[in-house]
Structures are given as structure tokens and as C-alpha cells.
Amino acid sequence: MRFQPGLYKSLTGYFLRNTFSGRKRFPLVLMLEPTHRCNLACIGCDRIRTAAGGDLSVSRCVKAAEECGAPVVAVTGGEPALYGELVPLVNELLARGKYIYLCTNGLLTADFIENFHADPRLTLNFHLDGMEKTHDEITNRPGTFRTALQSIILAKKKGYRVSTNTTVYRNSDLGELEKLFELLSALKVDGILISPAFAYQSVENDIFFTRREIAEKFRQISAFPKKFPFINTPVYMDFLKGDREMACTPWGNPTYNPLGWKSPCYLITDGYFDTYKEMMESTSWEKYENRKDPRCENCMVHGGYETTVMRIAFSNPRELVRLALWNMHRKN
């Protein structure tokens, strides 16, 4: 299976409970940034340009997880491996039954892998944007690709679940990406995620797509999900190829970091709030759901739309069956 049966059960039960209670907007994944510090300055990322604030305490992280109630927590940043209390944080989240995706560039992950233990609810997610030359250029640091691969190999050896995340840019070479996915498949990673880059206003490089260009690019890679263990849902891939339209679900992946609850989404910052409730009640969600904000015009990033997929599936039995069959038949 592409995802753990327990994760599907947890998400399904959570989704149905909230739906039947009449709750219109509720999160599925908490984007938790315990630190904004990072040991890289990747060309397509705005965190190194806009980050501020010190590190969060473990207690504040746990409070945020309980406050929003999402069954899945993506521990991100910044680079989580720079967070001095990463092991206690992961333990606290696991103790509360959360499914965790620990997102990392892999440079410092070996210490965590050696000093922690594999857990079925913990997935280590490594970011790789191409083969060695390309990835090292994007990260502005030689050796990042090789170190990340070594960390992946070590993690698999130690029994961890491992996934990867690849950002596709306007100039990404599809032949090179295919070689990358062949390599990752040979290493038996548990899942591969791809997503078009978001055009951050703080990043001036001409590397981002228009929506039309995204559809053209992803139509060219339509065979990849049939060859590799992709965890992009087929519904989302249809959207990327321009075969269907979807509304965004910006509230599905709320972000909490040292500055507070980030509004409106992981990619756009209009303000911060002290509480999750205040953030939800103070944000004009319709503007972002329907891409009325100009910054949303060319955004097709997975965070806002894979959550929409679940909403579609639970309102359309055919799509629900399609997703269930897709999850059972993983490639590798």
C-alpha cells in the first residue's frame, strides 16, 4: 500500500466525525515549524529570506497540535534537524497518536536515525530536486545530494518509512527527474511526491510556472505514476495536467511556527495569530479557496489541493473507490 492502513483509518474517521458534526472547515495536516533556522539557502525557497523568531518549545508545539486536532503533523521548517529538542518532540507527538512526516534536507538526519527508533507512524521525508549537479545547484551547497542519499540508505537499513519530495521548476529536466525516480525506486523508498514550485514574491529568479506551463509539463510526465511509487493522488495528477479543475483548501494544512498561527496558508503570509481559533475566524477563506488573490493565480502546489481531493472523494463514491484501489496498488 502507498500509505499505512492506520493512516487511512485515522484520516477517514476524523474526516467523517467532523463532517457529520457540521464542521465546515477543519485541518488534516498541521505544518509545524519548530525552528526557522536552516543550513541551506535553496533558490526556490522563501524561508531563509523571511524567517524570524526563535525556536518553539516542545510544549508550545504539542499545544498547537492539540489545538488544531489534525491527525497528521508535518514537522518542517527551516531544517528540523537543527531543532535541539527534535527527539522529545517526535516522541510527544507519537504518544498522542499523531502520524508524523519529518521533512528534512538530509544533511543532519543521520544522528536522528541512529538515536531514534523506527515507528510505523513516522515517515522521514527527504527533499531532492534532481540528480547530483542540479540538486546541489538548487541548494547552493556541494555534497547535499550525496549526503541525502546516504541518509536515505541508512534510514531504510534501520527500518524507517521513507518518502521523498521533489519540486518541479520551469527549467526542470524531465529526463533527469526520471533518472532520479529510478534511483529512489531502486532504494525502495516508500513514496515519491512531486509538486510544481510556488512563485514566492520574495524570490526573483525566473524559475516558476504559469498554470498553462504546469499543465504542459505534467502532461509530459503522465507516465511517471505508473512506473514509480508516487504518492500524488490520481485526482491531483488530473488537476496538474489540466484535465480537471479544483478549488483550493488553504485551511487544510494550517501552519504554526515561532511567530504564531500563519494566515492564510503555508505559502502565503498575511499575518499571524496567537490561537488557531482566532486564525480560522479572522481569515477570509473564500478569497483563497477560489484564487481571487493574485498570489494564488498560478499556485497548484499539493498542500492546498491534496486536501481538496479528500473532500471530493467523500462526496463522490466513484472517486473514493478510485483512490482506494490506487492506494492498494503501489509501484516498486
N, C-alpha and C positions, 0 to 999 in steps of 0.2 A: 504493500500500500504506500501511497505517496505521503500520507500523514498518519500519525498514530491513531488507532481506533479510539483511544481515550480522548484525544483532542477533538475528534469529530463529535463524540458523545457529549463532551463538555460544552462545546460551542452550540450544538443543536439544542440541548436542554436550556442553556442560558438564553438563546435566541427565542425559543418558544415561551419561556416564562415571561420574558419582557414583553413579547408581542401580545400574549393573552392578558397581561395586566394593563394593556392600553398605553404602554410607554412608547412614544413615537420615535425618540432618538436615544440610542444607548450605544456605548462603545463596545467593540470586540477586542481591540488590541490597544494596550497602553504603551505609548512610546516614552520610555523612561530614560532620561539623560542624567545620570548621577553626576557627571562631570562634562564640562565643555572643552576640557583640555585634550589636545590631540598631538601625536608625534609625526603627523603628516600635514601637508598643505595641498590637497588634491585640487586639480584645476577646475573641476566642476562643482565643488562644494562651497557653501557659504558659511559653514560653521566657524571656520578659522578666522573669517572676516568679521563675523557678527557676535561671536561668543562673548559672554561676560558672566560675572558671578563666580563664587567659589563652588566647592563640591557640596553635594547634598549629603546629609547624614543618612544612615540606614533607616532610622526611624521615620524620617520625612519621606523616604522612598516607599516604605511599607504603608505609611498612612495614605499616600497618593494611590497606591494600588488598591487599597481597601475602599478609598473614597469613590473611585470611579467604578470599581467592581468588574472590570474586564477580565475574562478568563485567561487571556494571553498577555504576556508582558514582553516587549522587545526592549532589552537593555542595550542602549545605544549611546550616542554622544556626538562629538568627542569620541575618544577611544576608551571604552570601558576598562581595558586592562591597566590604564593609568589610575583608576579609582582604587584607592588603598583598601577599601572595605568591600571589594567585589565578592569575595568568597562568603562573608557573612550575609551580604545582600541576597545572593543567589539562594543560600540556604533558607533565609527567611521567606522568600517568595515561594520556594518549593514546599515549605512547611504549610503554606496557605493554599496549596493545591493549584498554583498557577503553572501554566505552560510557558516556558521561557525560551526566547530566541536571543542569544548573546551575540550581538553584532560586533565584529572586530576586523581590523586590517591584518591581523595575524602576526604582527611583529613581536608582541609580548605575550602571546597566548600560551606559549609552551609552559610557562610557570604555572598558570592556572590549570592546564590539562594535567600536569604532573601532580599537583597538590590537591586537586578536587577528585570527584568520582563521577563516572558516567551515570546519568539518570534518564529514564525514558521520557521525562517531561522537559528535559533540557536539550536544546539544539544549539550547536555552535555555528554561527553564520559568518562566513568569510567573504569579504568583498574583493572581487577580481574583475578588472575591466578589460582584459585582453591577455595576450601572451606576454612574455617577459619584457621585451623592449617597450611595448605600448603601455603596459601596466606601470612600469617604473617611470615612464614619462608622465603619465597622468598623476601619479603620486608624488612626483618631483623628488624621488629618492631611489637611488640604485639599490638593488637587492631585495626590494619589497616582495616581488613576485616569488622568488625562490624561498624566502622565509615563510611566506604564507603557505606555499605548497608543503614545506616541511612540517608546518603546524597542522595542516590537514591530514597528512600521513600519520603524524603522531596521534592526533585525535581519533582517527579511525582505528589505529592499533590499540588504543586504550578503551575502545568500545563506545565512544561518543556518537551521537547523531550529528551529522554534519550537513549543512546546506551552504550554498554559495549565492551571492547576489552580484549581478553584472549590470552596470548602467550602460545603455547604448546611446552613443552620441552621433551627431550628424556624420562625422568622419570615421565612425567605427567600421572596420573592415569585416564583412560577414564571413569570408573565408577564414580569417583569423579567429573569429568567435567560434566557428565550427571546430577548429582545432582545439581551442580552449575547452569546449564542452566534451570533446572526445577524451581529452586528458582527464577531466574531472570525472567522467563516467568510468574511466579505467581505474580511478582511485576509489570507486564505489561510494561517491558522495550520495547522500540520501535525497537531495533535491537541488535543482538549479532554478534560480529566479532571475528573470531579466525584466528590465523596465526602461522606457525612454527617459532621458535626462530631463530634469525640470529646469526651466530657464530662469535661474536666480537673477534678480536685478543687480545684485552686488557682484556678479561675475560677468566680466565684459568680453570674454572670449566668444568667438563666433562658432560655437560648437553645439548649439541647441537646435531642435527641430521646430517646424510648424506642424500643425496637426496633419496636414496633407503629406508632409515628408515622413511623418511617423508611420502613416498607413502604407506608404510606398515601401519603406524599409522593412516593416514587419510582414508585408505580403511576401517579400523575398525570403523570409526565414520561416515560412509557414510549415516547412517540413521538420524543423528542429524538434518540436514537441513530440513527434512520432519516433524520433531517434534517440532522444536523451531524457533523463528523469526530470523533466520540467515540473515545477510546482505552480506555474502560472495556470490558472484555470482556463479551460477552453472558451468559456464565456468571455473572459477578459481578453484572450487572444483574438477572438472575433472582433472585439472593440478596437484593439490595436491595429488590426488590419483594415478597419473602416467598414466592416460588414454589419455592424450594428451600432446603435447609439445608446449611451447610458448616462444617467445623472451621477454626479459625484456624491460621496458620503463623507464629507470632511470631518464630521463628528465621530466617525467610526474608529479613528486612530488618534485620540487626544494625546497631547504631548505635555509632559511635566519635566521641568528642569530647574536649575538653581534660581531662575528668575520667577518661577511660578508656573501656573497653567497657561499655556501658549494658545493664543487665538489668532486665526481660526483653525489652523491646521499645522501639520509638521513642516510644511514647506513655506507657508506664508506667516509673517508675524505682524499683526496689527496691535497687539497688546498682550499684557499678562494679568492674570487674576490670582487672588490668594486661594480661592477654593474652586473645586470642579463645578459645583452648583452655580457659582457666580459666572464662570466662564460660559457654561451652557446657556444660561438665561440672558446673558448680555451680548451674545454673538448673533448677528443677522444671518442665520444659516441659509436662507433661501437664496441669497446673493451668490454664495459659493457653490451651493448644490447645482444651480443652473448656469454656472460660469458667467455670471453677469459682471464679475470683477475682471478687469482686463488681464490681471496676472494669471487668471485661470484659463485664458483662451486656448493656449497650446498645451495645457497640462493633461497628460494621460498616464500619470505615474500610478503604480499599482496600489499604493496606500489608500488613495481615495476611491478606487474603483473595484478592488477585490472585495471590499466590504459590501459594495453595491451588489456584487454577484450573489452573495448570500441572501440578500433581500429579494433578489429576482428568483432565486431557487425556491424559497419558501412560499412564493406566490405563484409558481409555475411548476406543476408536477413533472412535466417533461424535462425541464432544466434540472430539477432535483435528481431525477434518475440519471440524466446525463453526467452530472457531477459525481454521483455515487459510483457509476461504472468507471469513470475516469480515475477516481481515487484508487480503485481496486487494481487497475491495470497499469502499474508503473513500469517505466522502461529502465533497464540496467542489466 
